[in-house]
Amino acid sequence: MSIWNRALVRDPISESRFVSSTLCDPDYWPGEDSGFLVAHAAGRPAGFVRAIIRRWPNDRVGVEPEDGWIPVIAVDPDYQRQGIGTTLLKAAIDYLRGHGRKRVWVCGNTGSAPGYVFPGVDQDVYAPALRMFLKAGFVVDHEPVAMSRSTLDFDVAGWSARTRAACPQAQVQTLTPERVQDFMAFLAEEFPGDWNMGARAKIRSGALHEVLIAVLDGRVVGYCQWEGEHFGPFGVARSTRNRRIGEQLFIEAVRRIREADGRTVWFNWADADAARFYARFGLTATRRFAILRKELV
Ligand SMILES: CC(C)(COP(=O)(O)OP(=O)(O)OC[C@H]1O[C@@H](n2cnc3c(N)ncnc32)[C@H](O)[C@@H]1OP(=O)(O)O)[C@@H](O)C(=O)NCCC(=O)NCCS
């Protein structure tokens, strides 16, 4: 953890978050085959990498046996630029290859990002890491952004009036126990993968008041969830896109975040199309990530 906090300066981690995100991750099996590799120099840890093969199904998508993931790599600043990062990365790739993987992701994709701590390499703060991955034969697959804005001056009434006019039949409402089955069926159909697990965890925690669904002609056609000021995931069924249903969901979520005394609304991960959506509401990019991919031949 001290290496993590010294090397990943923009992503400090507390002990409890490290325990929950790594040691208690269902894909982390302690032991020789854990995929968590540590480099030693002068008898003490100098760096680490986590390589993941799914041990636990990604909801209905399963264990994705051809894919491997590297959610995090770091070398103690005192030991950087001595080849340790390259050695760790090679060991991680060997581990994944040994498990029959055909491609590696840093750190994942929408719907499949096991061991998620950040979407990819922060291009501004971790430029050396980006160079290391490119040098090792990774390519940039896509470039999501983190975004945020203040809620204090968010014109809920103005936005709502404009947006509701576009699709007045759509109703945005809090998820209720009666709707949970319809909601989960919608998610499985429209957004297979880890959003389903995120939604289940949310429902199990009892926080239904932080989930909104959009209902059109009696069907669930969209949803969003949040936690405090952290917005997402968020999605609308393909067949009902471009009818401002997503806007209704987002505006209502911001209204509720404000009511709960949230001063900002932010998220870590929007792909290019989604980023355009949020830019309309005045959100601006706070981080730019590179999601990297390497085919193993
Ligand atoms: C990325 C990181 C793990 C690299 O570890 P390292 O042991 O310093 O890496 P290496 O010595 O093996 O360097 C490998 C290549 O990376 C690039 N690189 C590493 N540090 C660099 C720097 N400061 N400036 C420019 N390029 C750099 C170079 O291409 C280098 O090859 P070269 O020395 O032949 O030019 C380390 O910089 C680090 O811990 N950074 C902070 C954490 C981080 O960004 N993690 C990624 C998020 S997943």
The ligand as a MOL file (V3000), in Angstrom:
LIG
                    3D

  0  0  0     0  0            999 V3000
M  V30 BEGIN CTAB
M  V30 COUNTS 48 50 0 0 0
M  V30 BEGIN ATOM
M  V30 1 C 4.7110 2.8510 -14.8050 0
M  V30 2 C 5.7660 2.3470 -13.8440 0
M  V30 3 C 5.2040 1.1260 -13.1330 0
M  V30 4 C 7.0460 1.9840 -14.6370 0
M  V30 5 O 7.9420 1.3640 -13.7380 0
M  V30 6 P 9.5250 1.4580 -13.9730 0
M  V30 7 O 10.1450 0.3820 -13.1700 0
M  V30 8 O 9.9640 2.8400 -13.7400 0
M  V30 9 O 9.6000 1.1200 -15.5450 0
M  V30 10 P 10.8730 0.6650 -16.4140 0
M  V30 11 O 12.1340 1.0960 -15.7500 0
M  V30 12 O 10.7290 -0.7780 -16.7080 0
M  V30 13 O 10.6230 1.5440 -17.7290 0
M  V30 14 C 10.0390 1.0140 -18.8650 0
M  V30 15 C 9.7420 2.0960 -19.8890 0
M  V30 16 O 8.6770 2.9400 -19.4080 0
M  V30 17 C 8.8980 4.2780 -19.8910 0
M  V30 18 N 9.1400 5.1490 -18.7380 0
M  V30 19 C 9.2010 4.7880 -17.4440 0
M  V30 20 N 9.3920 5.8670 -16.6720 0
M  V30 21 C 9.4850 6.9250 -17.4830 0
M  V30 22 C 9.6540 8.3120 -17.2830 0
M  V30 23 N 9.8170 8.8390 -16.0610 0
M  V30 24 N 9.6540 9.1210 -18.3530 0
M  V30 25 C 9.5010 8.6110 -19.5900 0
M  V30 26 N 9.3170 7.2910 -19.8450 0
M  V30 27 C 9.3080 6.4620 -18.8080 0
M  V30 28 C 10.1050 4.2130 -20.7850 0
M  V30 29 O 9.6790 3.9130 -22.0910 0
M  V30 30 C 10.8840 3.0480 -20.1870 0
M  V30 31 O 11.7720 2.4690 -21.0670 0
M  V30 32 P 13.2620 3.1040 -21.1940 0
M  V30 33 O 13.7910 3.2420 -19.7930 0
M  V30 34 O 13.9880 2.0810 -22.0090 0
M  V30 35 O 13.0980 4.3920 -21.8770 0
M  V30 36 C 6.1430 3.4520 -12.8240 0
M  V30 37 O 6.5160 4.6090 -13.5730 0
M  V30 38 C 5.0830 3.8010 -11.8480 0
M  V30 39 O 4.9360 3.1640 -10.8100 0
M  V30 40 N 4.2830 4.8640 -12.1770 0
M  V30 41 C 3.2130 5.2680 -11.3170 0
M  V30 42 C 2.0750 4.2400 -11.3150 0
M  V30 43 C 1.3600 4.1700 -12.6410 0
M  V30 44 O 1.3400 5.1100 -13.4000 0
M  V30 45 N 0.7290 3.0380 -12.8760 0
M  V30 46 C -0.0680 2.8490 -14.0590 0
M  V30 47 C -1.4950 2.8720 -13.7420 0
M  V30 48 S -2.1900 1.2940 -14.1140 0
M  V30 END ATOM
M  V30 BEGIN BOND
M  V30 1 1 1 2
M  V30 2 1 2 3
M  V30 3 1 2 4
M  V30 4 1 2 36
M  V30 5 1 4 5
M  V30 6 1 5 6
M  V30 7 2 6 7
M  V30 8 1 6 8
M  V30 9 1 6 9
M  V30 10 1 9 10
M  V30 11 2 10 11
M  V30 12 1 10 12
M  V30 13 1 10 13
M  V30 14 1 13 14
M  V30 15 1 14 15
M  V30 16 1 15 16
M  V30 17 1 15 30
M  V30 18 1 16 17
M  V30 19 1 17 18
M  V30 20 1 17 28
M  V30 21 1 18 19
M  V30 22 1 18 27
M  V30 23 2 19 20
M  V30 24 1 20 21
M  V30 25 1 21 22
M  V30 26 2 21 27
M  V30 27 1 22 23
M  V30 28 2 22 24
M  V30 29 1 24 25
M  V30 30 2 25 26
M  V30 31 1 26 27
M  V30 32 1 28 29
M  V30 33 1 28 30
M  V30 34 1 30 31
M  V30 35 1 31 32
M  V30 36 2 32 33
M  V30 37 1 32 34
M  V30 38 1 32 35
M  V30 39 1 36 37
M  V30 40 1 36 38
M  V30 41 2 38 39
M  V30 42 1 38 40
M  V30 43 1 40 41
M  V30 44 1 41 42
M  V30 45 1 42 43
M  V30 46 2 43 44
M  V30 47 1 43 45
M  V30 48 1 45 46
M  V30 49 1 46 47
M  V30 50 1 47 48
M  V30 END BOND
M  V30 END CTAB
M  END
